[in-house]
Amino acid sequence: TLTLEKEAYPALDELTSKISTLNLERVRQIKSRLVALSGRVQKVRDELEHLLDDDMDMAEMYLTDKLAHQRAGESSSRINLENDASEQEDGDDELGVETESSQESLGVLKPNIEELEMLLEAYFVQIDGTLNKLSHLREYVDDTEDYINIMLDEKQNQLLQMGVMLSTATVVTTAGVVVVGLFGMNIGIDLYNAPYHKFWETTWGTVVGCVILYILAIAFGKRSGLLQ
């Protein structure tokens, strides 16, 4: 978990400052490792919680005490088997009773599990803290992804606005082309016989008119909320 944290936080901060294919691939690998590690830690935590909830499972973990009671039961069985052959039938009955009583004593026996319970609680607290670290890291990854999506949406909106502005410029330019096309027609008008400066007046008037139309179109888009 510590190794993953050392790699994850700088990679996420770098991705926030610069969105690139390499940084995205690094974050993807880190997220895959995070999911796998979280599953492992969660499984260990569930097992420890299961042990802490069941006293009999913890009692079964005292292997030394179980072995000592088993040896005591075996020694008592050997003593009973050395009885006189004439009393073998009665001895067998007594052996069965003693064996059952020893087994019952082993079943009823509940060793002191406080030491094991304290040990498991210490591990449980440590595992739970590790899981909390992974949860915080997962939230940081999710927050970073949300921030990246917001940045990408903003870039997309900027591209859409640029497209609208270019489309508006194309429409205005088309209006100017229409004016040029009208004057290029093979018809006789008084402007053809006018002095030479009239040509530049007409040309500049067309250009200025197109610019004014473009400004009006952009102002209308901003006023209506289509453009920022």
SVG drawing of the C-alpha trace seen along z (x, -y; Angstrom):
<svg xmlns="http://www.w3.org/2000/svg" viewBox="-31 -60 38 124">
<polyline fill="none" stroke="black" stroke-width="0.4" points="0.0,0.0 2.8,-2.4 4.5,-1.6 1.3,-2.2 0.7,-5.5 4.3,-6.7 3.6,-6.0 -0.1,-7.0 -0.2,-10.5 2.6,-12.0 1.2,-10.3 -2.3,-11.7 -0.9,-15.2 1.1,-15.0 -1.9,-13.8 -3.9,-16.8 -1.2,-19.2 -0.7,-17.6 -3.1,-15.2 -1.1,-12.8 -1.3,-9.2 1.6,-8.2 0.1,-9.7 -3.2,-8.1 -1.6,-4.7 0.3,-5.1 -2.9,-6.0 -4.8,-3.1 -2.1,-0.6 -2.2,-2.2 -6.0,-1.9 -5.8,1.8 -3.2,2.5 -5.4,0.5 -8.5,2.6 -6.5,5.9 -4.8,4.8 -8.1,3.5 -9.7,6.9 -6.9,8.8 -6.9,6.5 -10.7,6.7 -10.5,10.5 -8.0,10.5 -10.1,8.1 -13.2,10.2 -11.3,13.3 -10.0,11.6 -13.5,10.3 -14.9,13.8 -12.3,15.1 -13.0,12.4 -16.8,13.1 -16.4,16.8 -14.8,17.9 -14.7,21.5 -12.6,20.8 -10.1,18.9 -10.1,21.7 -9.2,24.2 -6.1,22.1 -4.5,23.1 -2.7,26.1 -0.4,26.7 -3.3,27.0 -5.2,29.3 -2.1,31.5 -1.6,31.7 -5.2,32.8 -4.9,35.4 -1.8,36.9 -3.5,36.9 -6.5,38.8 -4.1,41.3 -2.2,42.0 -5.5,42.6 -6.6,45.0 -3.3,47.0 -3.8,47.3 -7.3,48.7 -6.1,51.2 -3.6,52.7 -6.5,54.0 -6.8,57.7 -8.0,59.9 -10.7,61.4 -12.3,58.0 -11.8,57.1 -15.5,56.7 -16.1,54.5 -12.8,52.7 -14.0,52.1 -17.2,50.5 -15.2,48.3 -12.8,47.4 -15.6,46.2 -17.1,44.2 -13.7,42.6 -13.0,41.9 -16.3,40.2 -15.8,38.2 -12.3,37.1 -13.8,36.1 -16.6,34.2 -14.0,32.5 -12.1,31.5 -15.2,30.3 -16.4,28.3 -12.9,27.0 -12.6,23.3 -9.1,22.0 -8.3,18.5 -8.6,16.6 -7.9,13.1 -4.3,13.2 -5.2,14.3 -8.1,11.9 -5.8,9.0 -3.4,10.1 -6.1,10.5 -7.6,7.1 -4.2,5.5 -3.9,7.0 -7.5,6.1 -6.8,2.4 -3.8,2.4 -5.6,4.1 -8.5,1.7 -6.2,-1.3 -4.6,0.1 -8.1,0.5 -8.9,-3.1 -5.7,-4.3 -6.7,-2.4 -10.2,-3.9 -8.8,-7.4 -6.5,-6.7 -9.5,-5.3 -11.5,-8.5 -8.5,-10.6 -8.4,-8.6 -12.1,-9.1 -11.8,-12.9 -8.9,-13.1 -11.0,-11.4 -13.9,-13.8 -11.5,-16.7 -10.0,-15.3 -13.5,-14.9 -14.4,-18.4 -11.3,-19.7 -12.0,-17.6 -15.6,-18.9 -14.3,-22.5 -11.9,-21.8 -14.7,-20.3 -16.9,-23.4 -14.0,-25.6 -13.7,-23.6 -17.5,-23.9 -17.3,-27.7 -14.5,-27.9 -16.5,-25.9 -19.4,-28.3 -17.2,-31.3 -15.6,-29.8 -19.0,-28.9 -20.2,-32.5 -17.1,-33.8 -17.8,-31.5 -21.4,-32.8 -20.3,-36.4 -17.6,-35.7 -20.2,-34.1 -22.2,-37.3 -19.2,-39.2 -18.7,-36.7 -22.3,-37.2 -21.7,-40.9 -18.6,-40.3 -20.5,-37.8 -23.2,-40.4 -20.7,-43.0 -19.0,-40.4 -22.1,-39.7 -22.0,-40.8 -24.6,-43.5 -24.4,-47.2 -24.7,-49.5 -23.7,-53.0 -20.9,-51.9 -18.9,-50.6 -18.7,-54.1 -18.0,-55.8 -14.5,-57.1 -11.8,-54.6 -12.1,-55.5 -15.7,-54.2 -14.3,-50.7 -12.3,-51.0 -15.2,-52.5 -17.3,-49.6 -14.6,-47.1 -13.9,-48.6 -17.6,-49.0 -18.2,-45.3 -15.3,-44.3 -16.5,-46.7 -20.0,-45.4 -18.8,-41.8 -16.9,-42.7 -19.8,-44.5 -22.1,-41.5 -19.5,-39.2 -19.3,-41.4 -23.1,-41.6 -23.4,-37.8 -20.8,-37.1 -22.4,-39.7 -25.8,-38.0 -24.3,-34.6 -22.8,-35.9 -26.0,-37.7 -28.1,-34.6 -25.6,-32.4 -24.4,-30.3 -20.9,-31.8 -18.9,-32.8"/>
</svg>
